[in-house]
């Protein structure tokens, strides 16, 4: 079964405002109401599929916006990390650009591990290799631990746009030197990073620009 990697752009600070959700503006409160509706719809879909994570997505969302994620300590909630990540993705989606699909992979872990090895072998610095940001987990600014899904899906990653530009340059220089079976998807990654990094680099001073602009990745399936 394949897993789909999507990406979008968001400012980390806007997401962290909801984790926990304190002193929200009227607009942020309306956004939170929409998140709750989305969380219920996500849970309804899971219930229809007979999927039980031991913690509902609405309950996971309520924990996150209260500044905690402690239901995973319950032995009956071994898959609570899936609910937390699904809820966090809802928060991200309501503070981010429209999501786009990077690619579908049989095993994203295998692909990005192989890509790291290939890029490293042709001189791409370790701090620009993709595995670390595609699988980075929630933004580091969140002040409490959010358990990861036990089987790595759903997954979340984020990377500052300030680093995406240098990565694009390094990947383009390496593109013709990596194995042919990695080049197409590497080209797609270059395009995804460059589309947002270029806008961010050129947009400083615009109303929408923020220093903490980042590309967010999600893996589902």
C-alpha positions in Angstrom: 0.0 0.0 0.0 1.4 3.4 -1.0 1.8 6.4 1.2 1.2 9.9 -0.1 3.5 12.8 0.7 1.8 16.2 0.7 3.3 19.7 1.4 2.1 23.2 2.2 3.5 26.5 3.5 2.7 27.9 7.0 4.3 30.1 9.6 5.2 28.0 12.6 4.1 30.7 15.0 0.6 30.7 13.7 0.3 27.0 14.3 1.9 27.1 17.8 -0.8 29.8 18.7 -3.2 26.9 18.9 -1.0 24.5 20.8 -2.1 25.5 23.4 -4.9 27.9 22.2 -4.8 30.8 24.6 -6.2 34.4 24.2 -7.4 33.7 20.7 -8.6 36.6 18.5 -12.1 36.4 17.0 -10.7 35.2 13.7 -8.6 32.5 15.5 -11.7 31.4 17.5 -13.6 31.0 14.2 -10.8 29.0 12.8 -10.7 26.7 15.9 -14.5 26.1 15.4 -13.7 24.9 11.9 -11.0 22.6 13.2 -13.4 21.0 15.6 -15.8 20.4 12.7 -13.0 18.9 10.6 -11.9 16.7 13.5 -15.4 15.2 13.9 -15.6 14.5 10.2 -12.2 12.8 10.4 -13.4 10.6 13.2 -16.6 9.8 11.5 -14.6 8.6 8.5 -12.4 6.4 10.8 -15.4 5.0 12.5 -16.9 4.1 9.1 -13.7 2.2 8.3 -13.7 0.4 11.6 -10.4 2.1 12.7 -9.9 2.5 16.5 -6.9 4.4 17.7 -7.9 4.3 21.3 -8.3 8.1 21.3 -10.7 10.0 19.1 -9.4 12.8 16.8 -11.8 15.4 18.5 -10.5 14.4 21.9 -6.9 14.6 20.7 -7.6 18.1 19.3 -9.0 19.2 22.6 -5.9 17.9 24.4 -3.5 19.7 22.0 -5.3 23.0 22.3 -5.2 22.6 26.1 -1.5 22.2 25.9 -1.1 18.5 26.6 -1.0 15.1 25.0 -1.1 12.6 27.8 -3.8 10.0 26.8 -1.0 7.9 25.2 0.0 6.9 28.8 -3.2 4.8 28.9 -2.3 1.3 27.8 -5.5 1.0 25.9 -4.4 3.9 23.6 -1.3 2.5 22.0 -2.2 4.2 18.7 -3.0 7.6 20.4 -0.1 9.1 18.4 -2.1 8.6 15.2 -4.9 10.7 16.7 -2.6 13.4 17.9 -0.9 13.7 14.6 -4.2 13.7 12.7 -5.4 16.5 15.0 -2.2 18.4 14.6 -2.4 18.1 10.9 -5.9 19.7 11.1 -4.4 22.6 13.0 -1.7 22.9 10.3 -4.2 22.8 7.5 -6.2 25.6 8.9 -3.2 27.8 9.1 -1.4 26.9 5.9 -1.6 27.3 2.2 -3.6 24.8 0.1 -1.9 21.4 0.2 -0.1 20.0 -2.9 1.0 16.4 -3.5 4.7 15.7 -3.8 4.5 12.0 -4.7 3.2 8.6 -3.7 5.8 6.1 -2.5 5.6 2.4 -1.5 7.9 3.3 1.4 8.8 6.9 2.0 11.3 5.9 4.6 13.1 3.7 2.1 13.0 6.3 -0.6 14.3 9.2 1.4 16.9 7.1 3.2 18.2 6.1 -0.3 18.0 9.7 -1.5 20.0 10.9 1.6 22.7 8.4 0.8 22.9 9.4 -2.8 23.0 13.1 -2.2 25.5 12.7 0.6 27.8 10.7 -1.7 28.0 13.6 -4.2 28.7 16.2 -1.6 25.4 17.6 -0.4 25.9 18.7 3.3 24.3 16.7 6.0 22.2 19.6 7.2 20.5 19.8 3.8 19.6 16.2 3.4 15.8 15.6 3.1 15.0 12.7 5.4 15.5 15.0 8.5 12.8 17.4 7.5 10.3 15.2 5.8 10.2 13.1 9.1 11.1 15.9 11.6 7.8 15.6 13.5 5.9 18.6 14.9 7.4 22.1 15.1 10.0 22.3 17.8 8.3 25.4 19.2 5.5 23.3 20.6 6.4 23.1 24.3 5.3 19.6 25.1 5.9 16.1 23.7 3.4 14.8 21.2 3.6 11.0 20.8 4.4 9.7 17.3 2.3 7.2 15.6 3.7 3.7 16.2 3.9 2.8 12.6 5.0 6.1 11.2 1.7 7.1 9.6 0.3 9.7 9.7 3.6 11.6 9.8 4.5 15.3 9.9 7.6 17.2 9.0 8.5 20.9 8.7 11.5 22.8 7.5 12.3 26.6 7.5 12.1 28.2 4.1 15.4 29.9 5.0 17.1 26.5 4.5 15.0 25.4 1.5 16.8 27.8 -0.9 20.3 26.4 -0.2 18.9 22.9 -0.5 17.4 23.6 -3.9 20.8 24.8 -5.2 22.6 21.8 -3.7 20.0 19.3 -5.1 20.1 20.9 -8.6 23.9 20.6 -8.7 23.6 16.9 -7.7 20.7 16.0 -9.9 22.7 14.6 -12.8 25.0 12.7 -10.5 22.5 10.5 -8.5 21.1 7.2 -9.7 18.6 7.5 -12.6 15.8 5.9 -10.5 16.0 8.7 -8.0 16.1 11.7 -10.4 12.5 12.1 -11.2 11.3 12.3 -7.6 14.3 14.5 -6.7 13.2 16.8 -9.5 9.7 17.0 -8.0 11.2 17.7 -4.6 13.3 20.5 -6.0 10.3 22.0 -7.7 8.2 21.8 -4.5 10.9 23.5 -2.4 11.7 26.1 -4.9 8.1 27.1 -5.5 7.8 28.3 -1.9 11.4 29.2 -1.2 11.6 31.6 -4.2 8.3 33.4 -3.1 9.6 33.6 0.5 13.0 34.9 -0.5 11.5 37.6 -2.7 8.6 38.5 -0.4 10.4 40.0 2.6 8.5 43.1 3.6 5.2 42.0 2.2 2.2 41.7 4.5 2.2 37.9 4.4 5.9 37.4 4.9 7.2 36.0 8.2 10.6 35.0 9.3 9.4 31.6 10.5 7.8 30.6 7.2 8.2 26.9 6.7 7.3 24.0 4.4 5.2 21.4 6.1 5.1 17.8 4.9 2.4 15.2 5.8 2.5 11.5 5.0 -0.7 9.5 5.0 -1.7 6.1 3.8 
